[in-house]
Amino acid sequence: MSVLVYTESEKGNFKKNAFEVASYAAAVAAEMGTTVTAVTINAQADETLGEYGVNKVLKVENDALSPFNAKAFAQVLSAAAAQEGAKVIVLSSSADTKYMAPLLAASLGAGYVPNVVEKPSSTAPFTVKRTAFSNKAFAQTQILADVKLIGVSNNAFGTVAQPTKVAIAPFEVALEEDSFSTKSTEIDKVVGKATIADADIVVSGGRGLKGPENWHMVEDLADVLGAATACSKPVSDLGWRPHGEHVGQTGKPVASNLYIAIGISGAIQHLAGVSSSKTKVVINTDPEAPFFKAADYGIVGDAFEIVPQLTEKLREFKAQNS
């Protein structure tokens, strides 16, 4: 009756959150006195999961499962849970898993709690801490169902090295035709850059940049920091940046270690979407901008003067310490 964990991958490579959820599952398994079984789908180097406490990997290789399909993936995980007798299943809180999790919960009759930020405070009754009210508060939630489905918030638990001998076994599932009733016809992805979901640092711009021709300031700063770039909703609506970079409650959520907002006033929907970031820095000419109330650090001033200077100083710092 091991703890089951789904470790996400893309183009065969594990995402950063795969190692975080594996670490979380290992912590839960230690509390329960059991082991960790991971499910990988079209992933490479599965043995690396052993570095984070995984004892067994169920390796699924099926071209029909590329790209991601929520119903088909839920069927695979449901079959894995049945085989392993798993009563606790750990997922990330990515857009894909949040789409899949309710389907999996319905299939297993499980209680699902997303946005979990700590390992269970108790396993009898099973109690977890999660964010609530658009990350404005925390809730202690008991899962009373026999099967528990936990969605771990990005960057909430971190990765914990716990080298373990891992056994890898092929796992096959006869997929139902109905699982592919919804299909992806086109996928638009950012290539060659850090993604918002996986980035430790995100640099975001708003209408204060005045036009797409000035976006190089965001990109230059992001390049120095090894960060992902993002934007506010008005910027994507104006067509300055692709909608895939829109962050906030109505866009992509951000849970980075550092979030830098340039020329973003801080509408409530934007703040709700980025509030899980550990450190928030704001650069804005308006000292009354709402974002300053939520920020850890703020600079009141002209981004066209501040950002190039900040970028240059960071370049100099990196050069001196390389």
C-alpha positions as CSV (number, residue, x, y, z in Angstrom):
1,M,0.0,0.0,0.0
2,S,2.6,2.5,-1.1
3,V,2.2,6.2,-1.7
4,L,1.6,6.8,-5.4
5,V,3.1,9.9,-7.1
6,Y,2.7,11.1,-10.7
7,T,5.9,12.7,-11.9
8,E,5.4,15.0,-14.9
9,S,7.7,15.1,-17.9
10,E,7.9,16.9,-21.2
11,K,9.7,15.6,-24.3
12,G,11.1,12.8,-22.1
13,N,12.6,15.1,-19.5
14,F,11.2,15.5,-16.0
15,K,9.8,18.8,-15.0
16,K,11.1,20.5,-11.9
17,N,7.9,19.8,-10.0
18,A,8.4,16.0,-10.6
19,F,11.2,16.0,-8.0
20,E,9.3,18.2,-5.6
21,V,6.2,15.9,-5.6
22,A,8.5,12.9,-5.3
23,S,10.2,14.5,-2.2
24,Y,6.7,15.2,-0.8
25,A,5.5,11.7,-1.4
26,A,8.7,10.3,0.4
27,A,7.9,12.5,3.4
28,V,4.4,11.3,3.6
29,A,5.5,7.6,3.1
30,A,7.9,8.0,6.0
31,E,5.1,9.3,8.2
32,M,3.0,6.3,7.2
33,G,5.7,3.7,7.4
34,T,5.4,2.7,3.7
35,T,7.2,3.2,0.3
36,V,6.8,5.4,-2.7
37,T,5.8,4.3,-6.2
38,A,6.0,6.7,-9.0
39,V,4.2,6.7,-12.4
40,T,6.1,8.1,-15.3
41,I,4.6,8.5,-18.8
42,N,7.0,8.6,-21.8
43,A,9.8,9.8,-19.5
44,Q,13.6,9.1,-19.7
45,A,16.1,8.6,-16.9
46,D,13.4,7.2,-14.5
47,E,16.1,6.0,-12.1
48,T,16.8,9.7,-11.2
49,L,13.6,9.6,-9.1
50,G,15.5,7.3,-6.7
51,E,17.5,10.4,-5.7
52,Y,14.3,11.8,-4.1
53,G,13.0,8.8,-2.2
54,V,11.1,6.8,-4.8
55,N,11.4,3.0,-4.3
56,K,9.6,1.8,-7.4
57,V,8.7,3.3,-10.9
58,L,5.9,2.2,-13.0
59,K,7.2,3.1,-16.5
60,V,4.5,3.8,-19.1
61,E,5.6,4.1,-22.7
62,N,2.7,4.8,-25.2
63,D,2.8,7.2,-28.1
64,A,-0.9,7.7,-27.8
65,L,-0.2,9.5,-24.5
66,S,1.7,12.3,-26.2
67,P,0.6,15.1,-26.0
68,F,-1.0,15.2,-22.6
69,N,-4.6,14.0,-22.5
70,A,-6.4,14.5,-19.1
71,K,-8.9,11.6,-19.5
72,A,-6.3,9.1,-20.7
73,F,-3.7,10.1,-18.0
74,A,-6.4,9.8,-15.3
75,Q,-7.1,6.3,-16.6
76,V,-3.5,5.3,-16.4
77,L,-3.1,6.6,-12.8
78,S,-6.4,5.0,-11.7
79,A,-5.1,1.7,-12.9
80,A,-1.8,2.2,-11.2
81,A,-3.5,3.1,-7.9
82,A,-5.6,0.0,-8.2
83,Q,-2.6,-2.3,-8.8
84,E,-0.6,-0.8,-6.0
85,G,-3.5,-0.5,-3.5
86,A,-2.5,3.2,-3.1
87,K,-4.6,5.2,-0.6
88,V,-2.6,8.4,-1.0
89,I,-1.8,9.8,-4.4
90,V,0.4,12.9,-4.8
91,L,0.3,15.3,-7.8
92,S,1.7,18.7,-8.7
93,S,-0.5,21.8,-9.0
94,S,0.3,22.4,-12.6
95,A,-2.4,23.3,-15.2
96,D,-2.3,19.8,-16.6
97,T,-2.7,18.0,-13.2
98,K,-5.4,20.4,-12.1
99,Y,-7.3,19.5,-15.2
100,M,-6.7,15.8,-14.7
101,A,-7.2,15.5,-10.9
102,P,-11.0,15.9,-10.7
103,L,-11.3,13.1,-13.3
104,L,-9.0,10.9,-11.3
105,A,-10.8,11.7,-8.0
106,A,-14.1,10.8,-9.5
107,S,-12.7,7.5,-10.9
108,L,-11.3,6.5,-7.5
109,G,-13.9,8.0,-5.3
110,A,-11.1,10.1,-3.7
111,G,-11.0,13.2,-1.7
112,Y,-9.0,15.8,-3.6
113,V,-7.2,18.8,-2.0
114,P,-5.1,21.1,-4.3
115,N,-2.6,23.8,-3.4
116,V,-1.2,21.9,-0.4
117,V,1.9,23.7,1.1
118,E,3.1,21.3,3.8
119,K,3.3,17.6,4.6
120,P,0.3,16.3,6.6
121,S,0.1,17.5,10.1
122,S,-1.7,14.3,10.9
123,T,-2.4,11.0,9.1
124,A,-5.3,10.0,11.4
125,P,-7.4,11.9,10.5
126,F,-5.5,12.9,7.4
127,T,-5.0,16.6,7.6
128,V,-3.2,19.0,5.2
129,K,-2.5,22.7,5.0
130,R,-3.6,24.4,1.8
131,T,-3.9,27.9,0.5
132,A,-7.4,29.4,0.3
133,F,-9.3,32.5,-0.9
134,S,-6.9,33.2,-3.8
135,N,-3.8,32.6,-1.5
136,K,-5.0,35.1,1.0
137,A,-5.3,32.6,3.8
138,F,-4.5,29.0,4.8
139,A,-6.9,26.2,5.6
140,Q,-6.4,23.0,7.6
141,T,-8.3,20.4,5.6
142,Q,-9.2,16.9,6.6
143,I,-9.6,14.3,3.9
144,L,-12.1,11.7,5.1
145,A,-12.4,9.7,1.9
146,D,-10.6,6.3,1.9
147,V,-8.4,7.5,-1.0
148,K,-6.6,10.8,-0.6
149,L,-5.5,12.9,-3.7
150,I,-3.1,15.7,-2.8
151,G,-2.0,18.5,-5.2
152,V,1.2,20.1,-4.0
153,S,1.8,23.8,-4.7
154,N,4.8,24.6,-6.8
155,N,7.9,25.6,-4.8
156,A,6.0,25.0,-1.5
157,F,7.8,21.9,-0.3
158,G,11.0,22.0,-2.3
159,T,13.2,19.1,-3.4
160,V,14.8,16.9,-0.7
161,A,17.6,14.5,-1.7
162,Q,17.0,11.1,-0.2
163,P,18.9,8.5,-2.3
164,T,17.0,5.2,-2.5
165,K,17.5,2.1,-4.5
166,V,14.7,2.2,-7.2
167,A,13.2,-0.7,-9.1
168,I,11.7,0.1,-12.6
169,A,8.9,-2.0,-14.0
170,P,7.0,-1.5,-17.3
171,F,3.3,-0.7,-16.9
172,E,0.7,-1.1,-19.6
173,V,-2.9,0.0,-19.6
174,A,-5.5,-0.9,-22.1
175,L,-6.8,2.6,-22.8
176,E,-10.5,3.1,-23.5
177,E,-11.5,4.8,-26.8
178,D,-13.6,7.3,-24.9
179,S,-10.4,8.6,-23.1
180,F,-9.4,10.3,-26.4
181,S,-12.8,12.0,-27.0
182,T,-11.0,15.3,-26.4
183,K,-7.9,15.9,-28.5
184,S,-5.3,18.7,-28.8
185,T,-5.2,20.2,-32.3
186,E,-2.5,22.7,-31.7
187,I,0.0,23.4,-28.9
188,D,1.8,26.8,-28.7
189,K,4.9,26.6,-26.5
190,V,7.7,29.0,-25.7
191,V,10.9,27.5,-27.1
192,G,14.4,28.0,-25.7
193,K,13.4,30.0,-22.6
194,A,12.6,29.2,-19.0
195,T,8.9,28.4,-18.5
196,I,6.7,30.3,-16.1
197,A,5.6,27.1,-14.3
198,D,9.2,25.9,-13.7
199,A,11.1,29.1,-13.2
200,D,12.6,30.2,-9.9
201,I,12.5,33.8,-11.1
202,V,9.9,35.5,-13.2
203,V,10.2,39.0,-14.6
204,S,6.9,40.5,-15.7
205,G,5.9,43.7,-17.5
206,G,2.8,45.8,-17.7
207,R,1.4,48.7,-19.6
208,G,3.9,50.9,-17.9
209,L,6.4,49.8,-20.6
210,K,4.2,51.8,-23.1
211,G,4.6,49.5,-26.0
212,P,6.0,46.2,-27.3
213,E,9.1,47.9,-28.7
214,N,10.3,48.4,-25.1
215,W,9.9,44.7,-24.1
216,H,13.6,44.2,-24.5
217,M,14.1,45.6,-21.0
218,V,12.1,42.8,-19.5
219,E,13.9,40.2,-21.7
220,D,17.4,41.7,-20.9
221,L,16.8,41.5,-17.2
222,A,15.3,38.0,-17.4
223,D,18.3,36.9,-19.4
224,V,20.8,38.0,-16.8
225,L,18.8,36.4,-14.0
226,G,18.0,33.2,-15.9
227,A,14.3,34.0,-15.5
228,A,11.1,33.5,-17.3
229,T,9.2,36.4,-18.8
230,A,5.6,37.2,-18.2
231,C,3.1,40.0,-18.6
232,S,-0.2,41.4,-17.2
233,K,-3.6,40.7,-18.8
234,P,-3.9,44.1,-20.5
235,V,-0.5,43.6,-22.2
236,S,-1.6,40.3,-23.7
237,D,-5.0,41.7,-24.6
238,L,-3.3,44.5,-26.5
239,G,-1.3,41.9,-28.4
240,W,2.1,43.1,-27.1
241,R,2.9,39.6,-25.8
242,P,1.4,36.2,-26.4
243,H,-1.4,35.0,-24.1
244,G,0.8,32.2,-22.9
245,E,2.8,34.8,-20.9
246,H,-0.2,36.3,-19.2
247,V,0.0,35.6,-15.4
248,G,-2.7,36.2,-12.8
249,Q,-5.9,34.7,-11.6
250,T,-7.3,34.6,-15.1
251,G,-3.9,33.5,-16.6
252,K,-1.1,31.3,-15.4
253,P,-0.5,31.2,-11.6
254,V,3.0,32.0,-10.4
255,A,4.7,30.5,-7.4
256,S,8.3,31.5,-8.1
257,N,11.0,32.3,-5.5
258,L,11.3,35.8,-6.9
259,Y,8.7,37.8,-8.9
260,I,9.7,41.1,-10.4
261,A,6.8,43.3,-11.6
262,I,7.7,46.2,-13.9
263,G,5.1,48.8,-14.7
264,I,2.3,46.7,-13.3
265,S,-0.2,48.6,-11.0
266,G,-1.5,45.4,-9.4
267,A,-5.1,44.7,-10.2
268,I,-6.6,42.2,-7.7
269,Q,-6.8,39.4,-10.3
270,H,-3.1,39.8,-11.0
271,L,-2.1,39.9,-7.3
272,A,-4.2,36.8,-6.6
273,G,-2.3,34.9,-9.3
274,V,1.2,35.8,-8.1
275,S,0.7,35.9,-4.4
276,S,2.3,32.4,-3.9
277,S,5.6,33.8,-5.0
278,K,8.0,34.0,-2.0
279,T,9.5,37.4,-2.7
280,K,7.8,40.1,-4.8
281,V,9.6,43.2,-6.1
282,V,7.7,46.1,-7.8
283,I,9.0,48.9,-10.0
284,N,6.4,51.6,-10.7
285,T,6.2,55.4,-11.0
286,D,3.0,55.5,-9.0
287,P,3.6,55.3,-5.2
288,E,-0.1,54.5,-4.7
289,A,0.0,51.5,-7.0
290,P,-1.8,48.6,-5.2
291,F,1.1,46.3,-5.9
292,F,3.2,48.1,-3.3
293,K,1.0,46.9,-0.5
294,A,1.6,43.3,-1.5
295,A,5.3,43.7,-2.4
296,D,8.3,42.7,-0.2
297,Y,10.4,45.3,-1.9
298,G,9.4,48.3,-4.0
299,I,11.1,51.0,-6.1
300,V,9.2,54.1,-6.9
301,G,10.7,55.4,-10.1
302,D,10.8,55.3,-13.9
303,A,11.4,51.8,-15.2
304,F,13.1,53.2,-18.3
305,E,15.9,54.4,-16.0
306,I,15.9,51.8,-13.2
307,V,15.6,48.5,-15.2
308,P,18.6,49.1,-17.5
309,Q,20.7,50.2,-14.5
310,L,19.6,47.1,-12.6
311,T,20.4,44.9,-15.5
312,E,23.9,46.3,-16.0
313,K,24.7,46.1,-12.2
314,L,23.6,42.4,-12.3
315,R,25.8,41.8,-15.3
316,E,28.8,43.3,-13.5
317,F,28.1,41.3,-10.4
318,K,27.9,38.1,-12.3
319,A,31.1,38.9,-14.1
320,Q,33.0,39.5,-10.9
321,N,31.7,36.3,-9.3
322,S,32.0,34.0,-12.2
